[in-house]
Amino acid sequence: MTQIALQLIQHNDDLKSSLDKLRSQEPTSLAIDTEFTRRTTYWPQLELIQVGICGKPILVIDCKTITNWAPLLSLFTDTSITKVFHSARQDLEGFLKLFKTLPSPLFDIQIAAAFMGFGHSIGLGDLVEQLLGETPNKSEQHSNWEIRPLRPAQISYAAMDAHYLLELYPIVREQLESLGRSEWLIEFCELLEQPLRLVTNPEHAWVKLRSHLKNESELFFCKEFSTLRERLAQDANYNRTRVINDADLVQLCQQMAFHVREQNNEINGTEYEGESTLPIPLPSLDKVAPEFINAFNEVQETSLKAFEHITHFRQLRSHLRHGLGTLFTSIQQKQLFDAKVRLNAEANRLVMPMHYLAPSAMLDDYILTPHDEHPLVSGWRKSITQPILKEVLAPAQNLTFEE
């Protein structure tokens, strides 16, 4: 491994003095990386924060020993200094939880690389190999960062990533500018600086499970109980599976939908021919947090009453809206298909991921509710996507399709 200068920071006074020296250099950019754990928690638990500028030792800050973060926060929020990351999202989630604020402005090298044609999520090591011609030592990649004291190899490994960011930044920035895509990155990274973008809206958590469920009734309860799980996980800082795992949550949604179906059959004087199941309360579930069971017992009747008022499938589709393909009319389904084909071809022409040009959820939303201020047809995307989508959304009488 390349030897670099570094300094381990484990005291408040050392942090302040080191950052004062760093700021005295009047840097215009700052490399930031972290080491964190997330096995049992909802939020990343920061263990180390690595900070560096060109020509100076990389600061490796031990999060277990520092209590006064004011000097670092002052640096992070200095808008005259660009903060250089690679795949910043989880780092930012950790900062948001620990500091209640985010560094700004950002330059995410992974996103920049995607705009340069390197694909959706190229790793830092691969970029180092392709742009710097070095092979990083990954021996500590899966190290346990919670244990103290830290080993010298761990400290060196952590510092190297910040060092590589400093070396990659001018190369990536220059290539991005030569492609005329610097503004794309600026707008993209500005979204990462919005705290609400980093936290899953509990109301939207159900979408990740929708493929496991068969009908609108199950999806309705999936929305109800996925929302409940997400809120509990965020509030208690539990990993979602510690609250209730996906398989058990799906089972619960199926159980609730089956219970409603049985009740409706009884009301209609019919019998359901199939396996009987325990109606309410919970079916036999494994590894469910007591907090979820208590909360479920409090909301299950409310959910059933809500379901009683949304019994028509069209109302259910409207209630669920995003991610439910049956919501689209036949015209919208054709528009969505045509848009995907044409935008994907344009993304290929630009050598960039389709996911960056037109994320699925964003495209679905635009087809449902098109308007000129929509993020899919504004900002850096506007000149690329707007002409295509205007043609796709031409008046229905000008379209030819099979109903």
Residue pairs with C-beta under 8 A, 6 or more apart in sequence:
1 136
1 137
1 156
1 157
1 160
2 134
2 160
2 163
4 57
4 58
4 156
4 159
4 160
4 163
5 56
5 57
5 58
6 57
6 58
6 59
6 60
6 155
6 156
6 159
7 14
7 18
7 57
7 58
7 59
7 60
8 60
8 62
8 150
8 155
9 15
9 18
9 59
9 60
9 61
9 62
9 66
10 62
10 65
10 66
11 65
11 66
12 66
12 67
12 68
15 59
15 61
15 66
15 68
15 71
15 72
16 68
16 71
18 59
19 51
19 59
19 71
19 72
19 74
19 75
20 71
21 56
22 51
22 53
22 56
22 59
22 75
23 75
25 53
25 55
25 56
27 53
27 54
27 81
28 80
28 81
28 82
29 53
29 81
29 82
29 83
29 84
29 107
29 169
30 51
30 52
30 53
30 75
30 81
30 82
30 83
30 84
31 50
31 51
31 52
31 53
31 58
31 84
31 162
31 163
31 165
31 166
31 169
32 49
32 50
32 51
32 83
32 84
32 85
32 91
32 103
32 162
32 165
33 49
33 50
33 85
33 86
33 91
33 158
33 161
33 162
33 165
34 44
34 46
34 47
34 48
34 49
34 50
34 90
34 91
34 94
35 46
35 47
35 48
35 50
35 143
35 145
35 158
36 44
36 45
36 46
36 47
36 90
36 91
36 94
36 145
37 44
37 45
37 47
37 145
37 146
38 44
38 45
38 90
38 239
39 239
40 238
40 239
40 242
41 237
41 238
41 239
42 233
42 234
42 236
42 237
42 238
42 239
42 240
43 93
43 94
43 96
43 97
43 237
44 90
44 91
44 93
44 94
44 97
45 94
45 146
46 63
46 94
46 95
46 98
47 62
47 63
47 64
47 145
47 146
48 60
48 61
48 62
48 63
48 145
48 150
48 158
49 60
49 61
49 63
49 72
50 58
50 59
50 60
50 61
50 158
50 159
50 161
50 162
51 58
51 59
51 61
51 72
51 75
51 162
52 58
52 59
52 159
52 162
52 163
52 165
52 166
53 166
54 166
58 159
58 162
58 163
60 155
60 158
60 159
61 72
62 148
62 150
63 98
64 148
69 98
69 99
73 99
73 101
75 81
76 83
76 95
76 99
76 101
76 102
76 103
76 104
77 101
77 103
77 104
79 104
79 105
82 105
82 106
82 107
83 103
83 104
83 105
83 106
83 107
84 107
84 109
84 165
84 166
84 169
85 91
85 92
85 106
85 107
85 108
85 109
85 165
86 108
86 109
86 110
86 124
86 127
86 161
86 165
86 168
87 108
87 110
87 121
87 124
88 106
88 108
88 110
88 189
88 192
89 192
89 198
92 102
92 103
92 192
92 198
93 198
93 199
95 101
95 102
95 103
96 102
96 195
96 198
96 199
97 237
102 193
102 195
102 198
104 193
105 186
105 189
105 190
105 193
106 189
106 190
106 192
106 193
107 169
107 173
107 185
107 189
108 185
108 188
108 189
108 192
109 124
109 127
109 165
109 168
109 169
109 172
110 121
110 122
110 124
110 127
111 185
111 188
111 189
111 356
112 172
112 173
112 176
112 185
113 119
113 122
113 127
113 172
114 120
114 121
114 122
114 352
114 353
114 356
115 176
115 179
115 181
115 184
115 185
115 352
115 356
116 172
116 175
116 176
116 179
116 181
117 351
117 352
118 127
118 130
119 353
120 353
120 355
120 356
124 136
124 161
124 164
124 165
125 135
125 136
125 138
127 168
128 134
128 135
128 136
128 164
128 168
129 135
129 136
131 168
131 171
131 172
132 164
132 167
132 168
132 171
136 160
136 164
137 157
137 160
139 153
139 157
140 153
140 154
140 157
140 158
141 157
143 154
143 157
145 154
173 182
176 182
176 185
183 380
184 380
187 379
187 380
188 356
188 380
191 197
192 198
199 234
200 230
200 234
202 226
202 227
202 228
202 230
202 231
202 234
203 223
203 227
204 322
205 226
205 227
205 229
205 230
206 219
206 222
206 223
206 226
206 227
207 322
207 323
207 361
208 226
209 222
209 226
209 246
209 249
209 250
210 219
210 222
210 323
210 324
212 246
212 250
213 219
213 222
213 250
213 253
213 254
215 257
216 313
216 316
216 317
216 320
216 324
217 257
217 260
217 261
217 307
217 316
218 253
218 254
218 257
219 253
219 316
219 320
219 324
220 257
220 307
220 310
220 316
220 319
220 320
221 252
221 253
221 256
221 257
221 303
221 307
222 249
222 250
222 253
223 319
223 320
224 299
224 303
224 306
225 249
225 252
225 253
225 256
225 296
225 303
226 249
228 292
228 295
228 296
228 299
229 240
229 243
229 244
229 249
229 292
230 240
232 238
232 243
232 289
232 291
232 292
232 295
233 239
233 240
233 242
233 243
236 243
236 289
236 291
238 289
240 246
241 287
242 287
242 289
243 288
243 289
243 291
243 292
244 252
244 285
244 287
244 288
244 289
244 292
245 286
245 287
248 285
248 286
248 287
248 288
251 283
251 285
252 282
252 283
252 285
252 296
255 277
255 278
255 279
255 282
255 283
256 280
256 300
256 303
256 304
258 277
259 277
259 279
259 280
260 304
260 307
261 272
262 272
262 279
265 271
265 272
277 283
280 300
281 296
281 297
281 300
282 288
282 293
282 296
310 316
310 319
317 324
317 326
317 327
318 327
320 327
321 327
321 368
322 361
322 364
322 365
323 361
323 364
325 333
327 368
328 336
328 367
328 368
330 401
330 403
331 396
331 399
331 401
332 367
332 368
334 399
334 401
335 367
335 392
335 393
336 363
336 364
336 367
338 392
339 358
339 363
339 367
339 388
339 389
339 392
340 358
340 363
342 388
342 391
342 392
343 354
343 357
343 358
343 363
343 385
343 388
344 354
346 357
346 384
346 385
346 388
347 353
347 354
347 356
347 357
347 358
348 354
350 357
350 384
357 381
357 384
357 385
358 376
358 381
358 385
362 375
362 376
363 376
365 374
365 376
366 374
366 376
366 377
366 389
367 393
370 377
370 389
370 393
372 378
375 381
376 385
376 389
377 385
377 386
377 389
